Amino acid sequence: MSTAHVLQCHHTNDLTPLLTELEDRADCVLTRLYLLWQLDEEFAEIEKSLEQQDYINLIRSITGKMEADLEVIRQKNELLNNGQLSDWIDNGTDEAEKSRKQEHVMRLMKKMDGLQKQMAEAKRGYLG
């Protein structure tokens, strides 16, 4: 299925699953980022090279999964635009549904903003 077709499907359908998946992926990235910080602190205290290698392997695994989640977030985010979100909210059946949709979008935007800040902090921390 082409990206244009997926975009068209999302434009006419409920965006809740797409927004929920973006939110879930952001949660996964934030959790993995926290784990990486914890492992980094523990790694500094390890003296045995075999244990260090175990930590290195674990860090690589977590980093790979985090990168995959970030790529999915990027791809799914490309499917959305502000006009599409506005239309989806405005097409609610009543004011209560419109309000729920608006809250969902705002919650996701807040989470993505937090994710962006945490990623920037991690980048500064690891790259200097």
Backbone hydrogen bonds in HBPLUS format (Angstrom, degrees):
<---DONOR---> <-ACCEPTOR-->    atom                        ^
c    i                          cat <-CA-CA->   ^        H-A-AA   ^      H-
h    n   atom  resd res      DA  || num        DHA   H-A  angle D-A-AA Bond
n    s   type  num  typ     dist DA aas  dist angle  dist       angle   num
A0006-VAL N   A0002-SER O   2.94 MM   4  6.27 161.0  1.98 152.9 158.2     1
A0007-LEU N   A0003-THR O   2.81 MM   4  6.00 159.8  1.85 150.3 156.3     2
A0008-GLN N   A0004-ALA O   2.90 MM   4  6.12 155.4  1.96 144.3 150.9     3
A0009-CYS N   A0005-HIS O   2.90 MM   4  6.16 157.8  1.95 150.0 155.9     4
A0010-HIS N   A0006-VAL O   2.88 MM   4  6.14 161.7  1.92 153.2 158.1     5
A0011-HIS N   A0007-LEU O   2.82 MM   4  5.97 141.0  1.98 142.6 154.4     6
A0012-THR N   A0008-GLN O   3.20 MM   4  6.43 148.2  2.30 146.4 152.2     7
A0013-ASN N   A0009-CYS O   2.98 MM   4  5.97 131.8  2.22 143.0 156.3     8
A0019-LEU N   A0015-LEU O   2.90 MM   4  6.11 168.8  1.91 167.1 170.8     9
A0020-THR N   A0016-THR O   2.82 MM   4  5.88 158.9  1.86 155.4 161.7    10
A0021-GLU N   A0017-PRO O   2.91 MM   4  6.05 155.4  1.97 143.5 150.0    11
A0022-LEU N   A0018-LEU O   3.01 MM   4  6.27 157.8  2.06 146.9 152.8    12
A0023-GLU N   A0019-LEU O   2.97 MM   4  6.20 156.2  2.03 144.8 151.4    13
A0024-ASP N   A0020-THR O   2.84 MM   4  6.08 159.7  1.88 151.3 156.9    14
A0025-ARG N   A0021-GLU O   2.86 MM   4  6.03 162.8  1.89 152.5 156.9    15
A0026-ALA N   A0022-LEU O   2.98 MM   4  6.15 154.9  2.04 144.6 151.6    16
A0027-ASP N   A0023-GLU O   3.00 MM   4  6.30 154.1  2.07 146.3 153.2    17
A0028-CYS N   A0024-ASP O   2.98 MM   4  6.32 153.8  2.05 147.0 154.1    18
A0029-VAL N   A0025-ARG O   2.94 MM   4  6.25 158.8  1.98 151.7 156.9    19
A0030-LEU N   A0026-ALA O   2.94 MM   4  6.18 164.4  1.97 152.7 156.8    20
A0031-THR N   A0027-ASP O   2.92 MM   4  6.12 156.4  1.98 148.9 155.5    21
A0032-ARG N   A0028-CYS O   2.90 MM   4  6.11 163.1  1.93 151.3 156.0    22
A0033-LEU N   A0029-VAL O   2.82 MM   4  5.99 152.1  1.90 149.2 157.5    23
A0034-TYR N   A0030-LEU O   3.05 MM   4  6.26 155.1  2.12 143.3 149.2    24
A0035-LEU N   A0031-THR O   2.95 MM   4  6.29 157.5  2.00 148.2 154.7    25
A0036-LEU N   A0032-ARG O   2.87 MM   4  6.12 155.1  1.93 148.2 154.7    26
A0037-TRP N   A0033-LEU O   3.06 MM   4  6.37 153.1  2.13 145.9 152.7    27
A0038-GLN N   A0034-TYR O   2.99 MM   4  6.31 158.2  2.04 151.0 157.0    28
A0039-LEU N   A0035-LEU O   2.83 MM   4  6.07 166.0  1.85 155.9 159.6    29
A0040-ASP N   A0036-LEU O   2.87 MM   4  5.95 152.0  1.95 143.9 151.9    30
A0041-GLU N   A0037-TRP O   3.10 MM   4  6.36 154.9  2.16 145.6 151.1    31
A0042-GLU N   A0038-GLN O   2.99 MM   4  6.31 161.4  2.03 152.2 157.5    32
A0043-PHE N   A0039-LEU O   2.74 MM   4  5.82 156.6  1.80 150.1 156.9    33
A0044-ALA N   A0040-ASP O   3.32 MM   4  6.47 149.5  2.42 141.0 146.6    34
A0045-GLU N   A0042-GLU O   3.03 MM   3  5.48 148.1  2.13 110.2 119.4    35
A0046-ILE N   A0043-PHE O   3.13 MM   3  5.31 160.1  2.17 109.1 115.2    36
A0052-GLN N   A0048-LYS O   2.97 MM   4  6.26 154.7  2.04 148.5 156.7    37
A0053-GLN N   A0049-SER O   2.90 MM   4  6.12 150.3  1.99 142.7 149.7    38
A0054-ASP N   A0050-LEU O   3.13 MM   4  6.48 151.4  2.21 143.4 150.6    39
A0055-TYR N   A0051-GLU O   3.04 MM   4  6.38 157.9  2.09 150.5 155.9    40
A0056-ILE N   A0052-GLN O   2.83 MM   4  6.13 156.2  1.89 149.9 157.4    41
A0057-ASN N   A0053-GLN O   2.89 MM   4  6.13 161.1  1.93 151.7 155.8    42
A0058-LEU N   A0054-ASP O   2.97 MM   4  6.21 156.7  2.03 146.3 152.9    43
A0059-ILE N   A0055-TYR O   2.79 MM   4  5.99 162.4  1.82 154.9 159.8    44
A0060-ARG N   A0056-ILE O   2.92 MM   4  6.13 158.4  1.97 149.1 155.0    45
A0061-SER N   A0057-ASN O   2.97 MM   4  6.19 156.4  2.03 145.1 151.5    46
A0062-ILE N   A0058-LEU O   2.94 MM   4  6.18 168.3  1.95 156.0 158.4    47
A0063-THR N   A0059-ILE O   2.86 MM   4  5.95 161.0  1.90 148.9 155.0    48
A0064-GLY N   A0060-ARG O   2.90 MM   4  6.04 157.3  1.95 147.1 153.0    49
A0065-LYS N   A0061-SER O   3.06 MM   4  6.35 159.2  2.11 149.9 155.0    50
A0066-MET N   A0062-ILE O   2.89 MM   4  6.08 156.0  1.94 149.3 156.7    51
A0067-GLU N   A0063-THR O   2.88 MM   4  6.09 158.2  1.92 150.6 156.2    52
A0068-ALA N   A0064-GLY O   3.03 MM   4  6.26 151.1  2.11 142.6 150.3    53
A0069-ASP N   A0065-LYS O   2.98 MM   4  6.28 157.7  2.03 148.2 153.7    54
A0070-LEU N   A0066-MET O   2.92 MM   4  6.19 158.7  1.96 151.0 157.1    55
A0071-GLU N   A0067-GLU O   2.97 MM   4  6.18 148.7  2.07 143.3 151.4    56
A0072-VAL N   A0068-ALA O   3.03 MM   4  6.34 156.1  2.09 148.6 154.6    57
A0073-ILE N   A0069-ASP O   2.91 MM   4  6.19 160.5  1.95 151.5 157.1    58
A0074-ARG N   A0070-LEU O   2.92 MM   4  6.14 158.4  1.97 144.6 150.5    59
A0075-GLN N   A0071-GLU O   2.92 MM   4  6.17 164.5  1.95 151.9 155.5    60
A0076-LYS N   A0072-VAL O   2.86 MM   4  6.00 170.7  1.86 157.5 160.3    61
A0077-ASN N   A0073-ILE O   2.83 MM   4  5.83 154.2  1.90 147.3 155.1    62
A0078-GLU N   A0074-ARG O   3.10 MM   4  6.30 141.6  2.25 140.9 150.1    63
A0079-LEU N   A0076-LYS O   3.01 MM   3  5.27 145.8  2.13 103.3 113.5    64
A0080-LEU N   A0077-ASN O   3.10 MM   3  5.44 156.6  2.16 108.7 115.9    65
A0084-GLN N   A0081-ASN O   3.07 MM   3  5.29 117.9  2.47 101.9 116.8    66
A0085-LEU N   A0081-ASN O   3.02 MM   4  6.38 158.9  2.07 156.2 162.5    67
A0086-SER N   A0082-ASN O   2.87 MM   4  6.07 161.0  1.90 151.1 156.6    68
A0087-ASP N   A0083-GLY O   2.88 MM   4  6.08 161.2  1.91 148.1 153.2    69
A0088-TRP N   A0084-GLN O   2.94 MM   4  6.13 159.7  1.99 147.5 153.2    70
A0089-ILE N   A0085-LEU O   2.95 MM   4  6.19 160.0  1.99 150.7 155.7    71
A0090-ASP N   A0086-SER O   2.80 MM   4  5.98 170.9  1.81 156.0 159.0    72
A0091-ASN N   A0087-ASP O   2.88 MM   4  5.95 135.6  2.08 145.1 155.7    73
A0092-GLY N   A0089-ILE O   3.13 MM   3  5.68 151.2  2.21 121.2 121.7    74
A0098-LYS N   A0094-ASP O   3.01 MM   4  6.29 163.6  2.04 155.1 160.3    75
A0099-SER N   A0095-GLU O   2.87 MM   4  6.01 153.0  1.94 143.6 151.1    76
A0100-ARG N   A0096-ALA O   2.95 MM   4  6.25 154.1  2.02 145.9 152.6    77
A0101-LYS N   A0097-GLU O   2.91 MM   4  6.17 163.6  1.94 154.4 158.5    78
A0102-GLN N   A0098-LYS O   2.90 MM   4  6.09 160.4  1.93 147.7 153.6    79
A0103-GLU N   A0099-SER O   2.91 MM   4  6.12 159.0  1.95 149.0 154.5    80
A0104-HIS N   A0100-ARG O   2.94 MM   4  6.18 153.1  2.01 147.0 154.4    81
A0105-VAL N   A0101-LYS O   2.99 MM   4  6.30 163.4  2.02 154.7 158.2    82
A0106-MET N   A0102-GLN O   2.90 MM   4  6.12 163.1  1.92 152.0 157.2    83
A0107-ARG N   A0103-GLU O   2.84 MM   4  5.96 156.4  1.89 147.3 153.8    84
A0108-LEU N   A0104-HIS O   3.01 MM   4  6.22 160.1  2.05 148.1 153.3    85
A0109-MET N   A0105-VAL O   2.89 MM   4  6.13 160.5  1.93 151.1 156.8    86
A0110-LYS N   A0106-MET O   2.93 MM   4  6.10 156.9  1.99 147.0 153.0    87
A0111-LYS N   A0107-ARG O   2.94 MM   4  6.17 156.2  2.00 146.0 152.8    88
A0112-MET N   A0108-LEU O   2.83 MM   4  6.07 162.5  1.86 155.9 160.4    89
A0113-ASP N   A0109-MET O   2.93 MM   4  6.07 152.2  2.00 143.6 151.3    90
A0114-GLY N   A0110-LYS O   2.97 MM   4  6.22 157.2  2.02 145.8 151.9    91
A0115-LEU N   A0111-LYS O   2.84 MM   4  6.11 153.5  1.90 148.1 156.1    92
A0116-GLN N   A0112-MET O   2.88 MM   4  6.07 159.3  1.92 146.2 151.5    93
A0117-LYS N   A0113-ASP O   3.02 MM   4  6.29 156.8  2.07 147.1 153.1    94
A0118-GLN N   A0114-GLY O   2.92 MM   4  6.16 159.2  1.97 149.9 155.6    95
A0119-MET N   A0115-LEU O   2.87 MM   4  6.06 159.7  1.91 153.9 159.4    96
A0120-ALA N   A0116-GLN O   2.99 MM   4  6.18 155.8  2.05 144.8 151.5    97
A0121-GLU N   A0117-LYS O   2.91 MM   4  6.15 154.8  1.98 146.2 153.5    98
A0122-ALA N   A0118-GLN O   2.85 MM   4  6.07 156.7  1.91 146.7 153.2    99
A0123-LYS N   A0119-MET O   2.89 MM   4  6.08 157.2  1.94 146.3 152.7   100
A0124-ARG N   A0120-ALA O   2.96 MM   4  6.20 160.1  2.00 147.8 152.8   101
A0125-GLY N   A0121-GLU O   2.86 MM   4  6.06 154.5  1.93 146.6 154.3   102
A0126-TYR N   A0122-ALA O   2.87 MM   4  6.05 154.7  1.94 153.2 158.6   103
A0127-LEU N   A0123-LYS O   2.79 MM   4  5.59 154.6  1.85 146.8 154.5   104
A0128-GLY N   A0124-ARG O   2.86 MM   4  4.91 131.6  2.10 122.9 131.4   105
